[in-house]
């Protein structure tokens, strides 16, 4: 994350930066500035969501574990196959079941033209499919489910 001085100069660019400013002014015992940034955070959230009711619905759904964070289309993912890291790019996904939040992804291979495309499940992410090559290298083992 950026330094507080940068955030103050340019304005917050992420929700985390709003929280960083609120925490900074809380620790600096400047309640007026803290309140200003807390109000700005609320305004930002209300701009993202269609009002407080929409925000409350999303928070409730998150608490009840009804939300799935999807990999974006064109996200690069990596697997280890025969000791080699292979890179793939997600080109499609499908929500298979709302009850268990299982998402199936399809990805094309970027690093080996002879390699077939693969498919994998949401549950594979962080186990056999990784969002960073370094993460795959650290794992050092794994197998594509595709």
QUIDAVEN-V131322 format. One record per helix or strand of 2 or more residues. SS is the DSSP state (@ for helix, = for strand). FROM is the first residue (numbers start at 1). TO is the last residue. If there is no record, write none. Layout:
SS;FROM;TO / SS;FROM;TO
This chain:
@;4;10 / @;15;27 / @;31;48 / @;52;63 / =;76;81 / =;84;97 / =;102;109 / =;118;121 / @;122;124 / =;129;130 / @;133;139
